[in-house]
Amino acid sequence: MIRVLMIDHIVLRTAQVDEMVRFYSRVLGCHIERTLPAEKGLTQLRAGESLIDIVAVDSELGRAGGAEPTRSGNNMDHFCLRLEATSEQDLRTWLEQQQVESSPFEIRYGAEGFGPSIYISDPDGNTVELRSTS
């Protein structure tokens, strides 16, 4: 069984990077923790124990999510749930038992640094990243 500890991070795609960063930093008090503008078009802001990732839609990461978001289109790329410690094999076995397909494990950056994670889809097609604490 999976036990979720908290939301690790969310990823928001935008054509208004400066405005989004300004909103989350100035209005909501989230400080900029890390930026990868040249490589990925990514700004990561600390939101308590979690991260809010702002991704430029015309960047490498942003283009992977499709067209620019609109009032009627999606701007959330994915959200990440931090799980209690579990092995990659136990997590994969659990998901297979639940008939949930998953991506391969990869090392990605999250609220607690780099670690292994996988992607799954919920019934509506939203992408959910799962990260174990170990």
Number of C-alpha atoms within 10 A of each C-alpha: 9 14 12 15 13 13 18 22 24 20 20 22 29 21 18 13 18 12 11 17 21 16 13 18 16 11 9 10 14 19 18 18 14 12 15 11 13 9 10 15 19 24 22 23 23 19 19 11 11 19 25 25 26 27 31 23 24 18 17 16 17 24 14 11 18 14 14 16 16 10 6 6 9 16 21 18 20 19 20 23 20 22 19 15 15 15 12 17 9 12 19 18 14 14 16 12 9 9 9 14 12 16 12 12 15 13 12 12 12 21 21 12 8 12 16 17 22 20 18 18 15 9 8 6 8 14 16 18 21 23 29 21 15 11
